């Protein structure tokens, strides 16, 4: 009896928090048996920054070869690599746990803003299948980690504005910096800080604007750094035809907003890579997208006296947080698709709150029984949890990922290319070649297809054809070090050693920390009996990848130390 009283004395908030935690763990259970997928090689399995002795300093203070400057994410991954190496379970556990913490922070923040049904919104955020791409994909640690500090920064800001101490202002600014170091899209925080004040009916005067200004400058500075960072790796905008005019970008942005809204309210056919739309400013039908959003925004604005400020705030939050990913700033990923589920990880919270708020207004007007409302809410969460569990299975491995993508987007040349690469690794060369040829028929101007096709041809001994594919890849992307390295390998197998050495040196020129290129260079030099130069190349490879058994064994066979 005493134990029962102890249990019933536990606060209701603790039970509700436990319910979110357990439900989320159950929904994401398939993730714990998942492996690494696309881009996880660049971020984890093939990332020398995680193991090199000087990796941490290079993460923060060098223009390294990673495609984005996310030093906090790479530092976290370096720590994880030290803890569990290349076992994917640990990385998945961290991502799921961060997602759970974010959901609990959402609950606390909405309560702090005195919004009704805060727990239900947080539970929907935790269990909605549109979040699976972020949570099940190790690379998207940048999303979950950035969101953690983003939400904490809003908490600190509200404490500061509530008069709880000036140090909360410094804390909020520091948390914003951490969010930006995890993902630059956290630059939208200043708009959310002002939205929070407006929602609380506080006056946004000149003093408040000055207080927000440092957040704006910090976000703007990181944004400019990100633009430069992607630019130093190659100017991909004209190459991939991502320089549309202002009207094109407006059409992409408003179409994307409708797309994301649809996936929130009807999460069917979620996939890793959606078809890329054909945008034409001369097509009057495409102006339905901006006109529709203008009508919805105006309707909620004029109805704010009747509905309150919450719906307008929710819609503005949704659009503001999504704004860096809508197409006004061209992104490399737009080469494949203008939309992706992980883009709206945090932004989706706005429409989840809006949809639930409007549903609540309807039930209040219709005087529906509270037990009916509770039953419908429970049914909704069960359905979302089941869909999330099912969606997680797509992210089990590369084969399930690309097979699902092609099922829902058959003309995804990216999926054909990557599935072909996977099949080639499994020795299914004929099937792999069929996928590469299909990919080339869809998009003959992509260097990655030629590069991967060249790799297949090299492995199957069709060296002259492989060299042709590599040269075509280099015509399209003349600064890609991996292509030079593999071209050198094919040439070396043809006993064209001098030409191979030249290609390895080009690969190293474009990627000075390219361990495999140094190793292959060592092999070529060794075949010419230039042993001093070969040993130096092997040692450089071993220093860059100290965990490589292949490099160690090669040096041991030569009887020389690794450094």
C-alpha positions, -999 to +999 in steps of 0.1 A: +000+000+000+029+023+009+045+016-025+012+025-043+010+058-025+046+065-034+039+058-071+008+080-071+027+108-054+050+111-084+042+144-102+021+142-133+048+160-153+072+131-145+048+105-159+042+126-190+079+130-196+084+092-191+056+086-216+074+107-243+107+090-235+094+055-237+071+061-267+100+077-287+124+048-278+098+023-289+091+042-322+128+045-330+138+010-318+147-002-354+173+025-356+195+008-329+202-020-354+208+003-383+242+009-399+259+038-417+243+053-448+249+081-473+273+108-462+281+089-430+314+080-447+324+116-451+313+125-415+324+093-397+338+062-413+362+079-438+368+111-419+405+115-409+396+144-386+381+120-361+413+100-356+443+122-366+463+136-337+458+171-349+422+165-359+406+186-332+426+217-341+420+212-378+382+208-371+381+243-356+409+263-372+417+250-407+399+251-440+396+213-441+380+193-469+347+188-453+319+204-472+306+225-443+320+243-412+302+225-384+331+223-358+309+213-328+294+184-347+328+171-358+341+175-323+312+155-310+317+128-336+355+128-327+345+121-291+321+094-301+347+078-323+371+077-293+343+060-273+329+034-297+350+036-329+330+026-359+302+008-341+271+026-355+250+018-324+266+044-302+260+071-328+224+062-332+218+061-295+232+097-292+210+110-320+178+094-305+186+107-271+192+142-284+158+140-302+141+130-269+158+158-250+147+182-278+111+170-275+111+176-237+126+211-243+098+218-267+073+208-241+090+230-214+093+260-238+057+258-249+046+257-212+068+286-205+050+305-233+017+295-217+005+277-248-022+251-243-016+214-250+021+218-249+027+182-240+007+169-270+026+192-294+059+179-279+047+143-282+038+149-319+072+165-325+088+134-310+068+108-328+061+123-362+076+103-391+089+134-409+116+135-382+130+101-390+154+113-416+171+136-390+171+111-361+179+079-380+207+095-401+240+098-382+251+127-404+221+147-391+236+150-357+241+185-369+203+189-368+196+174-334+226+191-317+219+225-332+183+223-321+193+214-286+213+247-282+187+267-302+159+258-278+181+263-247+190+298-261+153+307-263+149+296-227+178+318-216+164+347-236+130+344-219+147+343-185+167+374-194+136+393-206+117+381-175+142+399-153+160+369-139+195+382-144+217+398-171+239+368-172+211+349-190+217+373-219+253+362-222+242+326-218+217+330-246+243+345-269+268+317-260+241+290-267+233+306-300+270+304-309+270+267-301+239+261-322+256+279-351+287+258-347+265+227-350+245+240-380+245+275-396+207+274-401+205+284-364+209+319-378+171+322-377+171+325-339+169+363-338+135+361-355+123+335-330+134+356-301+113+385-313+084+362-320+085+349-285+082+384-271+053+392-295+035+361-285+038+371-248+023+405-257+055+423-248+065+455-267+093+450-292+109+484-288+142+498-299+159+485-267+148+450-275+160+453-311+194+464-299+195+434-276+187+411-305+213+428-328+243+408-315+224+376-322+217+389-357+254+398-363+266+364-350+242+345-372+250+367-402+287+363-397+284+325-396+262+326-426+288+344-446+314+320-434+293+291-446+289+307-480+327+312-483+333+277-469+312+260-495+328+283-522+364+273-513+356+237-522+345+248-557+319+271-573+291+246-578+263+272-584+269+278-622+281+242-626+248+227-614+226+255-628+215+266-593+215+304-601+179+310-608+164+345-609+144+361-580+111+348-594+124+313-597+136+313-562+103+327-549+084+299-567+108+273-553+104+287-518+066+289-518+062+255-534+086+240-508+064+256-480+033+238-493+053+206-498+065+206-462+030+215-449+015+185-468+041+162-453+032+174-418-005+169-422-004+138-445+030+121-440+027+096-469+054+085-493+082+100-472+115+092-489+152+102-488+153+120-521+122+136-537+119+144-574+134+178-584+107+201-596+108+219-630+105+256-621+095+282-647+087+318-640+068+319-673+043+293-662+013+311-646+001+280-628+032+280-606+021+313-591-006+294-572+021+286-546+029+322-536-007+333-540-019+305-517+006+313-490-002+350-492-039+342-487-033+319-458-010+344-441-034+372-446-063+351-433-045+342-401-034+378-396-068+393-399-083+365-378-058+371-350-083+389-328-107+359-329-081+332-329-054+349-310-018+355-320-008+318-317-017+307-352+001+337-368+032+331-347+031+294-355+030+301-393+057+327-391+079+304-370+075+277-396+085+299-425+112+318-407+130+287-394+128+271-429+139+303-447+176+293-451+166+261-468+139+274-491+160+284-521+166+321-516+202+309-509+211+282-534+223+250-518+244+222-532+217+197-523+193+214-547+212+196-575+192+165-564+160+179-549+147+212-536+132+196-505+143+171-478+126+159-447+155+169-424+152+205-435+121+210-415+131+192-383+127+222-361+105+243-384+078+215-384+071+224-348+052+256-360+027+237-381+023+209-355+013+236-330-008+254-355-027+223-366-033+211-330-044+246-320-070+249-348-082+214-340-086+224-304-106+254-314-129+232-334-135+208-306-142+236-281-167+251-305-184+218-311-183+210-273-169+176-280-165+153-249-130+155-233-128+117-234-133+118-271-105+144-275-082+123-253-090+092-273-084+109-306-051+123-293-040+088-282-050+074-315-030+101-333+001+094-313-002+056-318-005+062-356+024+085-358+045+062-337+037+033-359+045+053-391+078+064-375+087+027-366+080+018-402+099+047-417+129+038-395+133+005-414+141+024-446+173+037-429+186+003-419+213+003-445+223+017-479+204-010-498+171-004-480+176+034-484+182+034-521+157+007-529+130+027-512+141+059-529+138+043-564+104+028-555+091+063-548+113+083-572+123+060-601+141+088-619+165+095-591+198+092-608+215+097-575+198+066-561+207+046-592+243+057-589+245+048-552+227+015-555+250+006-584+280+014-561+266-008-534+259-037-558+294-034-572+308-037-537+287-069-533+302-083-565+270-079-585+287-062-613+261-067-641+233-053-619+256-024-608+264-016-645+227-015-654+221+011-627+251+032-638+239+032-674+203+041-663+218+070-642+238+082-672+208+081-694+189+103-670+218+127-662+249+123-685+265+154-670+271+142-635+308+135-627+299+111-598+282+086-622+312+085-645+335+082-615+316+053-599+312+036-633+350+040-638+355+023-605+334-007-616+352-010-649+386-009-631+376-037-607+364-058-636+396-053-656+382-031-683+409-005-677+408+014-710+370+020-706+376+030-669+403+056-679+377+070-704+351+073-677+376+090-653+386+115-680+349+123-686+344+128-648+374+151-647+361+172-676+330+178-655+348+182-621+385+189-626+392+194-589+380+161-575+409+144-559+393+109-557+390+108-594+427+116-599+436+090-574+415+062-590+426+073-625+462+069-612+453+034-599+439+023-633+469+037-651+493+020-627+475-013-634+483-007-671+519-002-661+518+034-671+536+043-638+548+078-646+513+088-657+499+072-625+523+091-602+513+124-619+476+117-612+484+108-575+503+140-571+473+159-585+450+142-561+473+152-532+475+188-545+437+191-543+434+171-510+466+173-489+453+150-462+444+122-488+459+092-471+449+067-498+466+088-525+498+088-505+496+050-501+490+045-538+518+069-546+541+048-524+531+017-543+539+034-577+572+047-564+581+013-550+575-003-583+601+021-597+625+012-568+624+047-555+623+034-520+631+065-500+603+085-517+580+054-514+587+051-476+580+088-471+546+085-489+537+054-468+546+072-436+526+102-445+496+079-452+500+062-418+502+096-400+470+107-417+452+074-409+469+059-378+442+033-374+448+018-408+461-018-405+469-019-443+493+011-439+509-003-408+515-037-424+531-021-454+556-002-433+563-033-411+570-053-443+596-026-452+610-026-417+605+011-411+585+030-384+552+047-391+567+081-385 
